[in-house]
Amino acid sequence: MIASCVVVASAANATSYPPKVAFFALRSARLSSDERAKLIHEVADFIRWMRSSGYPVGCIQIDGHADRSGSPAQNVKLSLARAQTAREELRRAGLLVAPARVGAFGEERLRNETADGVAERSNRRVEVMVQSACQA
């Protein structure tokens, strides 16, 4: 049983929803040991579930995000670095069992809407979705 996860599934595709999330410190692209361990555990659990349920692991989407404490250009760069960090941590853990796509959204997809210049932890994150088929 996968806690706190709804699986969107059809005969051909399964996707983790909501995505697996890890949070970052202010202006950082480094994962704390706790966030790293949580992300690896949750992604590994979902991959095991997919395989035991007969779904292939076809694609891993890793999206980086930022809060509004920096400029939009800085935030896109930082969110890309966060996504790349997560991809590398998943690779080190042996979890990149499928092609991994990286996205960088800067401050475009805030979890909690804030004013410019506001540092909000919930917006400094990566979201990892494990899919049985890659979305176009």
N, CA, C and O atoms as a GROMACS GRO file, in nm:
protein
  544
    1MET      N    1   0.084  -0.119   0.000
    1MET     CA    2   0.000   0.000   0.000
    1MET      C    3   0.087   0.124   0.000
    1MET      O    4   0.182   0.133   0.078
    2ILE      N    5   0.057   0.217  -0.085
    2ILE     CA    6   0.133   0.340  -0.095
    2ILE      C    7   0.056   0.448  -0.022
    2ILE      O    8  -0.056   0.483  -0.060
    3ALA      N    9   0.116   0.501   0.084
    3ALA     CA   10   0.050   0.604   0.164
    3ALA      C   11   0.049   0.736   0.089
    3ALA      O   12   0.144   0.769   0.018
    4SER      N   13  -0.057   0.812   0.106
    4SER     CA   14  -0.069   0.947   0.051
    4SER      C   15  -0.043   0.953  -0.099
    4SER      O   16   0.020   1.047  -0.147
    5CYS      N   17  -0.091   0.857  -0.171
    5CYS     CA   18  -0.067   0.857  -0.316
    5CYS      C   19  -0.189   0.802  -0.385
    5CYS      O   20  -0.240   0.696  -0.351
    6VAL      N   21  -0.235   0.876  -0.482
    6VAL     CA   22  -0.341   0.829  -0.569
    6VAL      C   23  -0.272   0.787  -0.697
    6VAL      O   24  -0.187   0.859  -0.749
    7VAL      N   25  -0.308   0.674  -0.748
    7VAL     CA   26  -0.248   0.628  -0.872
    7VAL      C   27  -0.348   0.651  -0.984
    7VAL      O   28  -0.459   0.598  -0.980
    8VAL      N   29  -0.308   0.729  -1.081
    8VAL     CA   30  -0.389   0.751  -1.199
    8VAL      C   31  -0.347   0.642  -1.296
    8VAL      O   32  -0.236   0.645  -1.349
    9ALA      N   33  -0.436   0.548  -1.320
    9ALA     CA   34  -0.396   0.433  -1.400
    9ALA      C   35  -0.501   0.399  -1.504
    9ALA      O   36  -0.622   0.416  -1.482
   10SER      N   37  -0.453   0.352  -1.615
   10SER     CA   38  -0.537   0.294  -1.718
   10SER      C   39  -0.470   0.164  -1.757
   10SER      O   40  -0.369   0.126  -1.698
   11ALA      N   41  -0.523   0.097  -1.856
   11ALA     CA   42  -0.463  -0.028  -1.898
   11ALA      C   43  -0.320  -0.009  -1.945
   11ALA      O   44  -0.238  -0.101  -1.935
   12ALA      N   45  -0.289   0.109  -1.997
   12ALA     CA   46  -0.157   0.131  -2.055
   12ALA      C   47  -0.064   0.220  -1.972
   12ALA      O   48   0.056   0.222  -1.998
   13ASN      N   49  -0.116   0.292  -1.874
   13ASN     CA   50  -0.034   0.392  -1.807
   13ASN      C   51  -0.067   0.401  -1.659
   13ASN      O   52  -0.183   0.389  -1.619
   14ALA      N   53   0.036   0.422  -1.578
   14ALA     CA   54   0.020   0.453  -1.436
   14ALA      C   55   0.112   0.570  -1.405
   14ALA      O   56   0.225   0.575  -1.453
   15THR      N   57   0.064   0.664  -1.325
   15THR     CA   58   0.142   0.781  -1.288
   15THR      C   59   0.123   0.807  -1.140
   15THR      O   60   0.010   0.801  -1.090
   16SER      N   61   0.232   0.837  -1.070
   16SER     CA   62   0.220   0.873  -0.929
   16SER      C   63   0.155   1.011  -0.918
   16SER      O   64   0.198   1.104  -0.986
   17TYR      N   65   0.054   1.024  -0.836
   17TYR     CA   66  -0.010   1.151  -0.813
   17TYR      C   67  -0.059   1.156  -0.670
   17TYR      O   68  -0.130   1.063  -0.631
   18PRO      N   69  -0.031   1.253  -0.589
   18PRO     CA   70   0.053   1.365  -0.628
   18PRO      C   71   0.198   1.322  -0.647
   18PRO      O   72   0.237   1.213  -0.606
   19PRO      N   73   0.278   1.409  -0.710
   19PRO     CA   74   0.418   1.374  -0.731
   19PRO      C   75   0.490   1.357  -0.597
   19PRO      O   76   0.446   1.408  -0.495
   20LYS      N   77   0.601   1.286  -0.601
   20LYS     CA   78   0.688   1.276  -0.483
   20LYS      C   79   0.762   1.408  -0.473
   20LYS      O   80   0.813   1.458  -0.574
   21VAL      N   81   0.770   1.466  -0.354
   21VAL     CA   82   0.822   1.602  -0.337
   21VAL      C   83   0.936   1.604  -0.236
   21VAL      O   84   0.932   1.534  -0.135
   22ALA      N   85   1.038   1.684  -0.265
   22ALA     CA   86   1.144   1.714  -0.170
   22ALA      C   87   1.162   1.865  -0.166
   22ALA      O   88   1.149   1.933  -0.268
   23PHE      N   89   1.191   1.917  -0.049
   23PHE     CA   90   1.202   2.061  -0.028
   23PHE      C   91   1.348   2.103  -0.007
   23PHE      O   92   1.430   2.023   0.037
   24PHE      N   93   1.378   2.228  -0.040
   24PHE     CA   94   1.513   2.281  -0.033
   24PHE      C   95   1.519   2.402   0.060
   24PHE      O   96   1.419   2.470   0.084
   25ALA      N   97   1.639   2.428   0.110
   25ALA     CA   98   1.664   2.548   0.189
   25ALA      C   99   1.666   2.670   0.096
   25ALA      O  100   1.675   2.656  -0.026
   26LEU      N  101   1.658   2.785   0.154
   26LEU     CA  102   1.658   2.911   0.081
   26LEU      C  103   1.783   2.924  -0.005
   26LEU      O  104   1.895   2.907   0.043
   27ARG      N  105   1.763   2.956  -0.134
   27ARG     CA  106   1.870   2.978  -0.231
   27ARG      C  107   1.965   2.860  -0.245
   27ARG      O  108   2.083   2.880  -0.276
   28SER      N  109   1.918   2.740  -0.222
   28SER     CA  110   2.003   2.621  -0.226
   28SER      C  111   1.950   2.518  -0.325
   28SER      O  112   1.829   2.504  -0.344
   29ALA      N  113   2.044   2.449  -0.388
   29ALA     CA  114   2.009   2.336  -0.474
   29ALA      C  115   2.058   2.205  -0.411
   29ALA      O  116   2.064   2.103  -0.479
   30ARG      N  117   2.093   2.209  -0.284
   30ARG     CA  118   2.137   2.088  -0.213
   30ARG      C  119   2.022   2.033  -0.131
   30ARG      O  120   1.952   2.108  -0.062
   31LEU      N  121   2.003   1.902  -0.139
   31LEU     CA  122   1.902   1.836  -0.057
   31LEU      C  123   1.960   1.805   0.080
   31LEU      O  124   2.073   1.758   0.091
   32SER      N  125   1.883   1.830   0.185
   32SER     CA  126   1.926   1.787   0.317
   32SER      C  127   1.922   1.634   0.320
   32SER      O  128   1.857   1.572   0.236
   33SER      N  129   1.991   1.575   0.415
   33SER     CA  130   1.991   1.428   0.422
   33SER      C  131   1.851   1.374   0.447
   33SER      O  132   1.817   1.268   0.394
   34ASP      N  133   1.771   1.444   0.525
   34ASP     CA  134   1.633   1.398   0.551
   34ASP      C  135   1.547   1.405   0.425
   34ASP      O  136   1.474   1.310   0.394
   35GLU      N  137   1.556   1.515   0.351
   35GLU     CA  138   1.477   1.529   0.228
   35GLU      C  139   1.523   1.429   0.122
   35GLU      O  140   1.441   1.373   0.050
   36ARG      N  141   1.653   1.407   0.114
   36ARG     CA  142   1.707   1.309   0.019
   36ARG      C  143   1.654   1.170   0.052
   36ARG      O  144   1.606   1.099  -0.037
   37ALA      N  145   1.662   1.131   0.178
   37ALA     CA  146   1.616   0.999   0.220
   37ALA      C  147   1.466   0.981   0.194
   37ALA      O  148   1.423   0.876   0.148
   38LYS      N  149   1.388   1.085   0.223
   38LYS     CA  150   1.243   1.079   0.201
   38LYS      C  151   1.212   1.061   0.053
   38LYS      O  152   1.131   0.977   0.016
   39LEU      N  153   1.278   1.140  -0.032
   39LEU     CA  154   1.253   1.132  -0.176
   39LEU      C  155   1.290   0.994  -0.230
   39LEU      O  156   1.212   0.933  -0.303
   40ILE      N  157   1.405   0.945  -0.194
   40ILE     CA  158   1.450   0.814  -0.242
   40ILE      C  159   1.354   0.705  -0.197
   40ILE      O  160   1.318   0.617  -0.275
   41HIS      N  161   1.314   0.709  -0.071
   41HIS     CA  162   1.221   0.608  -0.017
   41HIS      C  163   1.087   0.611  -0.092
   41HIS      O  164   1.036   0.506  -0.130
   42GLU      N  165   1.031   0.730  -0.112
   42GLU     CA  166   0.900   0.739  -0.177
   42GLU      C  167   0.906   0.698  -0.324
   42GLU      O  168   0.816   0.629  -0.372
   43VAL      N  169   1.010   0.738  -0.394
   43VAL     CA  170   1.023   0.698  -0.535
   43VAL      C  171   1.046   0.548  -0.545
   43VAL      O  172   0.985   0.482  -0.629
   44ALA      N  173   1.131   0.493  -0.460
   44ALA     CA  174   1.156   0.348  -0.462
   44ALA      C  175   1.028   0.270  -0.432
   44ALA      O  176   1.001   0.170  -0.498
   45ASP      N  177   0.951   0.315  -0.335
   45ASP     CA  178   0.824   0.248  -0.303
   45ASP      C  179   0.730   0.248  -0.422
   45ASP      O  180   0.665   0.147  -0.451
   46PHE      N  181   0.721   0.361  -0.492
   46PHE     CA  182   0.629   0.367  -0.604
   46PHE      C  183   0.676   0.280  -0.720
   46PHE      O  184   0.595   0.214  -0.785
   47ILE      N  185   0.806   0.279  -0.746
   47ILE     CA  186   0.859   0.193  -0.852
   47ILE      C  187   0.832   0.046  -0.820
   47ILE      O  188   0.793  -0.031  -0.907
   48ARG      N  189   0.852   0.007  -0.694
   48ARG     CA  190   0.821  -0.132  -0.653
   48ARG      C  191   0.674  -0.162  -0.676
   48ARG      O  192   0.640  -0.269  -0.726
   49TRP      N  193   0.585  -0.068  -0.638
   49TRP     CA  194   0.442  -0.090  -0.657
   49TRP      C  195   0.410  -0.107  -0.805
   49TRP      O  196   0.335  -0.197  -0.843
   50MET      N  197   0.467  -0.018  -0.888
   50MET     CA  198   0.439  -0.027  -1.031
   50MET      C  199   0.478  -0.164  -1.086
   50MET      O  200   0.401  -0.228  -1.158
   51ARG      N  201   0.596  -0.207  -1.052
   51ARG     CA  202   0.644  -0.336  -1.103
   51ARG      C  203   0.559  -0.450  -1.052
   51ARG      O  204   0.526  -0.542  -1.128
   52SER      N  205   0.522  -0.447  -0.925
   52SER     CA  206   0.441  -0.557  -0.870
   52SER      C  207   0.299  -0.555  -0.925
   52SER      O  208   0.229  -0.657  -0.922
   53SER      N  209   0.255  -0.441  -0.976
   53SER     CA  210   0.121  -0.429  -1.033
   53SER      C  211   0.120  -0.450  -1.184
   53SER      O  212   0.016  -0.440  -1.248
   54GLY      N  213   0.236  -0.480  -1.240
   54GLY     CA  214   0.243  -0.509  -1.383
   54GLY      C  215   0.263  -0.389  -1.473
   54GLY      O  216   0.252  -0.401  -1.595
   55TYR      N  217   0.292  -0.272  -1.415
   55TYR     CA  218   0.317  -0.153  -1.496
   55TYR      C  219   0.467  -0.137  -1.519
   55TYR      O  220   0.545  -0.151  -1.425
   56PRO      N  221   0.509  -0.110  -1.641
   56PRO     CA  222   0.650  -0.080  -1.664
   56PRO      C  223   0.682   0.062  -1.616
   56PRO      O  224   0.593   0.146  -1.607
   57VAL      N  225   0.807   0.086  -1.585
   57VAL     CA  226   0.851   0.221  -1.554
   57VAL      C  227   0.909   0.277  -1.684
   57VAL      O  228   1.017   0.238  -1.727
   58GLY      N  229   0.835   0.369  -1.746
   58GLY     CA  230   0.874   0.418  -1.877
   58GLY      C  231   0.941   0.554  -1.876
   58GLY      O  232   1.015   0.586  -1.968
   59CYS      N  233   0.916   0.634  -1.773
   59CYS     CA  234   0.967   0.771  -1.772
   59CYS      C  235   0.963   0.824  -1.629
   59CYS      O  236   0.872   0.792  -1.552
   60ILE      N  237   1.062   0.905  -1.595
   60ILE     CA  238   1.064   0.974  -1.467
   60ILE      C  239   1.077   1.123  -1.497
   60ILE      O  240   1.176   1.167  -1.555
   61GLN      N  241   0.977   1.199  -1.457
   61GLN     CA  242   0.976   1.345  -1.479
   61GLN      C  243   1.015   1.412  -1.349
   61GLN      O  244   0.955   1.387  -1.244
   62ILE      N  245   1.117   1.498  -1.354
   62ILE     CA  246   1.167   1.568  -1.235
   62ILE      C  247   1.158   1.718  -1.263
   62ILE      O  248   1.228   1.770  -1.349
   63ASP      N  249   1.070   1.786  -1.189
   63ASP     CA  250   1.048   1.929  -1.210
   63ASP      C  251   1.096   2.010  -1.091
   63ASP      O  252   1.060   1.982  -0.977
   64GLY      N  253   1.180   2.110  -1.118
   64GLY     CA  254   1.230   2.198  -1.015
   64GLY      C  255   1.147   2.324  -1.005
   64GLY      O  256   1.094   2.374  -1.105
   65HIS      N  257   1.137   2.376  -0.883
   65HIS     CA  258   1.056   2.496  -0.855
   65HIS      C  259   1.131   2.586  -0.758
   65HIS      O  260   1.223   2.542  -0.689
   66ALA      N  261   1.092   2.712  -0.753
   66ALA     CA  262   1.153   2.809  -0.663
   66ALA      C  263   1.045   2.896  -0.600
   66ALA      O  264   0.932   2.903  -0.648
   67ASP      N  265   1.084   2.964  -0.492
   67ASP     CA  266   0.993   3.064  -0.435
   67ASP      C  267   1.019   3.197  -0.505
   67ASP      O  268   1.088   3.202  -0.607
   68ARG      N  269   0.965   3.304  -0.451
   68ARG     CA  270   0.976   3.434  -0.519
   68ARG      C  271   1.081   3.524  -0.453
   68ARG      O  272   1.073   3.647  -0.464
   69SER      N  273   1.179   3.463  -0.386
   69SER     CA  274   1.278   3.544  -0.315
   69SER      C  275   1.388   3.596  -0.407
   69SER      O  276   1.462   3.687  -0.368
   70GLY      N  277   1.402   3.543  -0.526
   70GLY     CA  278   1.502   3.591  -0.621
   70GLY      C  279   1.435   3.648  -0.744
   70GLY      O  280   1.312   3.656  -0.752
   71SER      N  281   1.516   3.688  -0.840
   71SER     CA  282   1.460   3.738  -0.965
   71SER      C  283   1.405   3.620  -1.045
   71SER      O  284   1.447   3.506  -1.022
   72PRO      N  285   1.314   3.644  -1.138
   72PRO     CA  286   1.262   3.533  -1.219
   72PRO      C  287   1.373   3.455  -1.290
   72PRO      O  288   1.367   3.332  -1.296
   73ALA      N  289   1.474   3.523  -1.343
   73ALA     CA  290   1.584   3.453  -1.412
   73ALA      C  291   1.664   3.367  -1.314
   73ALA      O  292   1.699   3.254  -1.345
   74GLN      N  293   1.693   3.420  -1.196
   74GLN     CA  294   1.766   3.343  -1.094
   74GLN      C  295   1.684   3.222  -1.051
   74GLN      O  296   1.740   3.114  -1.029
   75ASN      N  297   1.553   3.238  -1.040
   75ASN     CA  298   1.468   3.130  -0.994
   75ASN      C  299   1.459   3.016  -1.096
   75ASN      O  300   1.451   2.900  -1.056
   76VAL      N  301   1.460   3.048  -1.224
   76VAL     CA  302   1.460   2.943  -1.326
   76VAL      C  303   1.591   2.865  -1.319
   76VAL      O  304   1.592   2.742  -1.324
   77LYS      N  305   1.701   2.937  -1.306
   77LYS     CA  306   1.832   2.872  -1.296
   77LYS      C  307   1.839   2.784  -1.171
   77LYS      O  308   1.887   2.671  -1.177
   78LEU      N  309   1.791   2.835  -1.058
   78LEU     CA  310   1.792   2.759  -0.933
   78LEU      C  311   1.700   2.637  -0.942
   78LEU      O  312   1.736   2.530  -0.894
   79SER      N  313   1.584   2.653  -1.002
   79SER     CA  314   1.492   2.539  -1.012
   79SER      C  315   1.550   2.430  -1.102
   79SER      O  316   1.528   2.312  -1.076
   80LEU      N  317   1.624   2.468  -1.206
   80LEU     CA  318   1.691   2.369  -1.289
   80LEU      C  319   1.798   2.296  -1.209
   80LEU      O  320   1.809   2.173  -1.218
   81ALA      N  321   1.877   2.370  -1.132
   81ALA     CA  322   1.980   2.307  -1.048
   81ALA      C  323   1.916   2.211  -0.948
   81ALA      O  324   1.973   2.105  -0.920
   82ARG      N  325   1.801   2.245  -0.893
   82ARG     CA  326   1.732   2.156  -0.798
   82ARG      C  327   1.687   2.027  -0.867
   82ARG      O  328   1.703   1.918  -0.812
   83ALA      N  329   1.632   2.039  -0.987
   83ALA     CA  330   1.589   1.921  -1.061
   83ALA      C  331   1.709   1.833  -1.096
   83ALA      O  332   1.700   1.710  -1.088
   84GLN      N  333   1.819   1.895  -1.134
   84GLN     CA  334   1.939   1.818  -1.166
   84GLN      C  335   1.995   1.748  -1.042
   84GLN      O  336   2.043   1.636  -1.051
   85THR      N  337   1.989   1.815  -0.928
   85THR     CA  338   2.032   1.753  -0.802
   85THR      C  339   1.948   1.630  -0.772
   85THR      O  340   2.001   1.524  -0.738
   86ALA      N  341   1.817   1.644  -0.785
   86ALA     CA  342   1.728   1.530  -0.757
   86ALA      C  343   1.756   1.416  -0.853
   86ALA      O  344   1.759   1.299  -0.812
   87ARG      N  345   1.776   1.447  -0.980
   87ARG     CA  346   1.807   1.343  -1.078
   87ARG      C  347   1.936   1.270  -1.039
   87ARG      O  348   1.942   1.147  -1.047
   88GLU      N  349   2.036   1.344  -0.999
   88GLU     CA  350   2.163   1.282  -0.959
   88GLU      C  351   2.147   1.195  -0.835
   88GLU      O  352   2.205   1.087  -0.827
   89GLU      N  353   2.069   1.240  -0.738
   89GLU     CA  354   2.046   1.160  -0.617
   89GLU      C  355   1.971   1.032  -0.651
   89GLU      O  356   2.002   0.926  -0.596
   90LEU      N  357   1.873   1.040  -0.739
   90LEU     CA  358   1.800   0.920  -0.781
   90LEU      C  359   1.893   0.826  -0.859
   90LEU      O  360   1.883   0.704  -0.845
   91ARG      N  361   1.982   0.883  -0.940
   91ARG     CA  362   2.078   0.801  -1.013
   91ARG      C  363   2.170   0.726  -0.916
   91ARG      O  364   2.193   0.606  -0.929
   92ARG      N  365   2.224   0.800  -0.818
   92ARG     CA  366   2.313   0.737  -0.718
   92ARG      C  367   2.244   0.626  -0.642
   92ARG      O  368   2.308   0.528  -0.603
   93ALA      N  369   2.115   0.640  -0.621
   93ALA     CA  370   2.038   0.539  -0.548
   93ALA      C  371   1.995   0.424  -0.637
   93ALA      O  372   1.931   0.329  -0.590
   94GLY      N  373   2.028   0.430  -0.766
   94GLY     CA  374   1.990   0.324  -0.858
   94GLY      C  375   1.845   0.328  -0.902
   94GLY      O  376   1.790   0.227  -0.944
   95LEU      N  377   1.782   0.443  -0.891
   95LEU     CA  378   1.639   0.454  -0.921
   95LEU      C  379   1.609   0.513  -1.059
   95LEU      O  380   1.492   0.523  -1.095
   96LEU      N  381   1.709   0.550  -1.135
   96LEU     CA  382   1.683   0.598  -1.271
   96LEU      C  383   1.676   0.476  -1.362
   96LEU      O  384   1.767   0.448  -1.440
   97VAL      N  385   1.566   0.405  -1.349
   97VAL     CA  386   1.544   0.281  -1.423
   97VAL      C  387   1.473   0.307  -1.555
   97VAL      O  388   1.435   0.214  -1.626
   98ALA      N  389   1.456   0.433  -1.587
   98ALA     CA  390   1.389   0.476  -1.710
   98ALA      C  391   1.445   0.612  -1.746
   98ALA      O  392   1.510   0.676  -1.663
   99PRO      N  393   1.420   0.660  -1.868
   99PRO     CA  394   1.466   0.794  -1.903
   99PRO      C  395   1.410   0.898  -1.805
   99PRO      O  396   1.293   0.894  -1.768
  100ALA      N  397   1.496   0.991  -1.765
  100ALA     CA  398   1.455   1.097  -1.672
  100ALA      C  399   1.454   1.229  -1.746
  100ALA      O  400   1.554   1.269  -1.807
  101ARG      N  401   1.340   1.296  -1.740
  101ARG     CA  402   1.327   1.428  -1.800
  101ARG      C  403   1.327   1.532  -1.688
  101ARG      O  404   1.267   1.511  -1.583
  102VAL      N  405   1.394   1.643  -1.713
  102VAL     CA  406   1.408   1.748  -1.613
  102VAL      C  407   1.338   1.873  -1.663
  102VAL      O  408   1.354   1.912  -1.779
  103GLY      N  409   1.260   1.935  -1.575
  103GLY     CA  410   1.194   2.061  -1.606
  103GLY      C  411   1.230   2.167  -1.503
  103GLY      O  412   1.258   2.133  -1.388
  104ALA      N  413   1.228   2.293  -1.542
  104ALA     CA  414   1.257   2.404  -1.452
  104ALA      C  415   1.148   2.508  -1.466
  104ALA      O  416   1.128   2.565  -1.573
  105PHE      N  417   1.077   2.532  -1.357
  105PHE     CA  418   0.962   2.623  -1.362
  105PHE      C  419   0.982   2.753  -1.285
  105PHE      O  420   0.894   2.839  -1.285
  106GLY      N  421   1.096   2.768  -1.218
  106GLY     CA  422   1.118   2.891  -1.143
  106GLY      C  423   1.003   2.916  -1.047
  106GLY      O  424   0.968   2.830  -0.966
  107GLU      N  425   0.946   3.035  -1.056
  107GLU     CA  426   0.835   3.071  -0.966
  107GLU      C  427   0.700   3.064  -1.037
  107GLU      O  428   0.602   3.122  -0.990
  108GLU      N  429   0.693   2.993  -1.150
  108GLU     CA  430   0.569   2.986  -1.229
  108GLU      C  431   0.459   2.902  -1.166
  108GLU      O  432   0.341   2.931  -1.185
  109ARG      N  433   0.494   2.799  -1.092
  109ARG     CA  434   0.394   2.706  -1.036
  109ARG      C  435   0.408   2.700  -0.885
  109ARG      O  436   0.452   2.599  -0.829
  110LEU      N  437   0.371   2.808  -0.820
  110LEU     CA  438   0.383   2.816  -0.675
  110LEU      C  439   0.281   2.726  -0.607
  110LEU      O  440   0.166   2.718  -0.651
  111ARG      N  441   0.321   2.659  -0.501
  111ARG     CA  442   0.225   2.584  -0.418
  111ARG      C  443   0.145   2.681  -0.333
  111ARG      O  444   0.024   2.665  -0.316
  112ASN      N  445   0.214   2.781  -0.279
  112ASN     CA  446   0.151   2.885  -0.198
  112ASN      C  447   0.184   3.019  -0.260
  112ASN      O  448   0.300   3.059  -0.265
  113GLU      N  449   0.082   3.088  -0.307
  113GLU     CA  450   0.098   3.217  -0.373
  113GLU      C  451   0.152   3.318  -0.271
  113GLU      O  452   0.099   3.332  -0.161
  114THR      N  453   0.258   3.389  -0.310
  114THR     CA  454   0.317   3.491  -0.224
  114THR      C  455   0.349   3.614  -0.308
  114THR      O  456   0.346   3.611  -0.431
  115ALA      N  457   0.381   3.722  -0.239
  115ALA     CA  458   0.425   3.844  -0.307
  115ALA      C  459   0.570   3.826  -0.352
  115ALA      O  460   0.640   3.737  -0.304
  116ASP      N  461   0.614   3.911  -0.443
  116ASP     CA  462   0.754   3.909  -0.485
  116ASP      C  463   0.845   3.928  -0.364
  116ASP      O  464   0.814   4.006  -0.273
  117GLY      N  465   0.956   3.857  -0.366
  117GLY     CA  466   1.054   3.872  -0.259
  117GLY      C  467   1.029   3.787  -0.137
  117GLY      O  468   1.112   3.785  -0.046
  118VAL      N  469   0.916   3.716  -0.132
  118VAL     CA  470   0.882   3.636  -0.015
  118VAL      C  471   0.941   3.495  -0.028
  118VAL      O  472   0.922   3.427  -0.128
  119ALA      N  473   1.013   3.455   0.076
  119ALA     CA  474   1.072   3.320   0.080
  119ALA      C  475   0.968   3.226   0.142
  119ALA      O  476   0.928   3.244   0.257
  120GLU      N  477   0.926   3.126   0.067
  120GLU     CA  478   0.823   3.031   0.113
  120GLU      C  479   0.875   2.890   0.090
  120GLU      O  480   0.892   2.848  -0.025
  121ARG      N  481   0.900   2.816   0.197
  121ARG     CA  482   0.960   2.682   0.190
  121ARG      C  483   0.884   2.588   0.097
  121ARG      O  484   0.945   2.514   0.021
  122SER      N  485   0.753   2.591   0.102
  122SER     CA  486   0.674   2.495   0.023
  122SER      C  487   0.690   2.516  -0.128
  122SER      O  488   0.657   2.427  -0.206
  123ASN      N  489   0.740   2.632  -0.168
  123ASN     CA  490   0.761   2.659  -0.310
  123ASN      C  491   0.900   2.618  -0.357
  123ASN      O  492   0.924   2.607  -0.477
  124ARG      N  493   0.993   2.596  -0.264
  124ARG     CA  494   1.131   2.557  -0.297
  124ARG      C  495   1.138   2.405  -0.298
  124ARG      O  496   1.165   2.342  -0.196
  125ARG      N  497   1.113   2.345  -0.416
  125ARG     CA  498   1.093   2.201  -0.418
  125ARG      C  499   1.128   2.141  -0.553
  125ARG      O  500   1.146   2.211  -0.653
  126VAL      N  501   1.136   2.009  -0.552
  126VAL     CA  502   1.131   1.930  -0.676
  126VAL      C  503   1.011   1.839  -0.664
  126VAL      O  504   0.974   1.796  -0.554
  127GLU      N  505   0.952   1.809  -0.777
  127GLU     CA  506   0.841   1.714  -0.785
  127GLU      C  507   0.883   1.604  -0.882
  127GLU      O  508   0.925   1.632  -0.994
  128VAL      N  509   0.872   1.480  -0.837
  128VAL     CA  510   0.911   1.366  -0.918
  128VAL      C  511   0.787   1.283  -0.949
  128VAL      O  512   0.716   1.238  -0.858
  129MET      N  513   0.762   1.262  -1.078
  129MET     CA  514   0.651   1.176  -1.119
  129MET      C  515   0.709   1.058  -1.194
  129MET      O  516   0.784   1.074  -1.291
  130VAL      N  517   0.673   0.938  -1.148
  130VAL     CA  518   0.715   0.815  -1.213
  130VAL      C  519   0.598   0.770  -1.299
  130VAL      O  520   0.486   0.758  -1.251
  131GLN      N  521   0.624   0.747  -1.427
  131GLN     CA  522   0.517   0.716  -1.522
  131GLN      C  523   0.550   0.588  -1.598
  131GLN      O  524   0.666   0.557  -1.624
  132SER      N  525   0.446   0.516  -1.632
  132SER     CA  526   0.469   0.396  -1.714
  132SER      C  527   0.484   0.430  -1.861
  132SER      O  528   0.533   0.349  -1.939
  133ALA      N  529   0.442   0.549  -1.899
  133ALA     CA  530   0.461   0.596  -2.037
  133ALA      C  531   0.492   0.745  -2.030
  133ALA      O  532   0.433   0.818  -1.951
  134CYS      N  533   0.585   0.789  -2.113
  134CYS     CA  534   0.622   0.930  -2.115
  134CYS      C  535   0.511   1.012  -2.179
  134CYS      O  536   0.453   0.973  -2.280
  135GLN      N  537   0.484   1.126  -2.119
  135GLN     CA  538   0.387   1.219  -2.176
  135GLN      C  539   0.459   1.306  -2.279
  135GLN      O  540   0.575   1.341  -2.260
  136ALA      N  541   0.391   1.339  -2.386
  136ALA     CA  542   0.453   1.422  -2.491
  136ALA      C  543   0.474   1.564  -2.445
  136ALA      O  544   0.524   1.647  -2.520
   0.00000   0.00000   0.00000
